[in-house]
Amino acid sequence: MRGKPVSRDTPFARIRDGVDAFIAATPARFAILIFAGLILVFTLLFSLPLSTTSGKQAPLVDALFTAVSVICVTGLSTVDMATYWSPLGHVFIFIGVEIGGIGVLTLASILGLVISRRLGLRQKLLAAGDANPLRIRKGPIAEGQAVRLGETGNLLVTVAISAIAIEIVVAILLYPRMLLQGVNPLDAAWQSIYISAMAFTNTGFLPTSEGLAPYAGDVWFLSVIMLGVVAGAIGFPVIYVLSRNLRHPRKWSLHVKMTLLTFGLLLLLGALAYFVLEFNNPRTMANLDAGQRILQSFFMSTMARSGGFSTIDPSQFDGSSLLVTDMLMFIGGGSASTAGGIKVTTLAVLFLAAFAEARGNDEMEAYERRIPPDVLRLGVSVVLWGATTVAAASIVLLLITDEPLDYVLFDVISAFATCGLSTGFTQHASDGAQYVLAATMFLGRIGTVTLAAALAASQRRQLFRRPEERPIVG
């Protein structure tokens, strides 16, 4: 005898169907709501008296700013993170950066895969949207990506395994050095795990008030942190491809090749810039030997891409070095990574377009592949909206504070690019200025294209074409 069929007209079923319809119709707005919801939850958690060392409730601006910085894996703070938050508060920080680093939609898809042991089309599209912003729009797109839609399930497994494996390896490499520094074994275990998570997620928080000062010149310690930051910053699609075809570069996708080449060039050029510009600066590198200058130059070049750790106070940099750091932070790391910024492939596409125009070519090409115009349009949108966000936030902060432009611009770009480096402006700013920086972090992490698509309904299809006319450009 067959059981009575379950009615789908229950309130729960109607709510579930409504949520599914909303996700399918506007995945960009769904992503924004999820991020905002998580920030609200963590604001409440950081507002608990148990989350602070004093046992008192944290002010709203500090709880909210910390929640945004944690979920957006930025690393900026309004308080001394090491001493202000209790052990429970640091547990919340650790959990928050893991969620924010992996990506909210990706994490939701991973949990769905673990629970149901299968991945439906909607979950694939959500996770794929984290890996490729082009998929936030309706309609067909070219699937010659680093990861095809059919491989999304494998990508999710790679994300979960690589995040755990890389953080464990980094923690194991840091642990003996901390023991040699005199840290007791239990504290060294917690600190190594904590720092490894902050390195891979490109957050930059530290569990102790002295920060990296005990290891400021240690080649091993700084190199391991750089390794963790780079692993998180190149992007999960790149890790996925390299894990399967490391010894077969011919099988690498165009995205992987462009990411690795551009990332490597910027890392090298950034280190060279710091070495030259800070060579005679008595506040930074003038008193260091050649080996330490090279180490610190590469460390700063790596951290400026979104890492957030610092052995040198950025406020002591020469103005030219501050500008170089601004540019590196704004560019950021790889797509679908724990890093922020406009992404290295965006910069590469813009340069390819400029080269194609200079040579008189109608199309962009790289590695014997043609890049379609919609990728260029997306790249221009990312840069334009990013620059607009930075400019608007900087203007507002200059109006409500008395700080100089170079310091304000530095911290604004650091917030937008979720980098975490600071000249000290953020921690000492007024509550109003900190709210502005929190909003900048949020806009930078959810992605300018996602925000534009959510607010301007960019998924709309236009069924007609207007007459063509060419304006004068340049």
Buried (B, 14 or more C-beta within 10 A) or exposed (E): EEEEEEEEEEEEEEEEEEEEEEBBEBBBBBBBBBBBEBBEBBBEBBBBEEBBEEEEBBEEBBBBBBBBBBBBBBBBBBBEBBEBBBEEBBBBBBBBBBBBBBBBBBBBBBEBBEEEEEBEEBBBBBBBBBBBBBBBBBEEBEEEBBBBBEBBBBBBBBBBEBBEEBBEBBBEBBBEBBBEEEBEEEEBBBBBBBBBBBBBBBBBBBBBEEBBEBBBBBEEBBBBBBBBBBBBBBBBBBBBBBEEBEEEEEEBBBBBBBBBBBBEEBBEEBBBBBBEBBBEBEEBBEEBEEEBBBBBBBBBBBBBBBBBBBBBEBBBBBEEBBBBBBBBBBBBBBBBBBBBBBBBBBBBBBEBBEEBEEEEEEEBEBEEEEBEEEBBEBBBBBBEBBBEBBEBBBEBBBEEBEBEEBBBBBBBBBBBBBBBBBBBBBBEBEEEBBBBBBBBBBBBBBBBBBBBBBEEEBBEEEEEEEEEEEEEEE
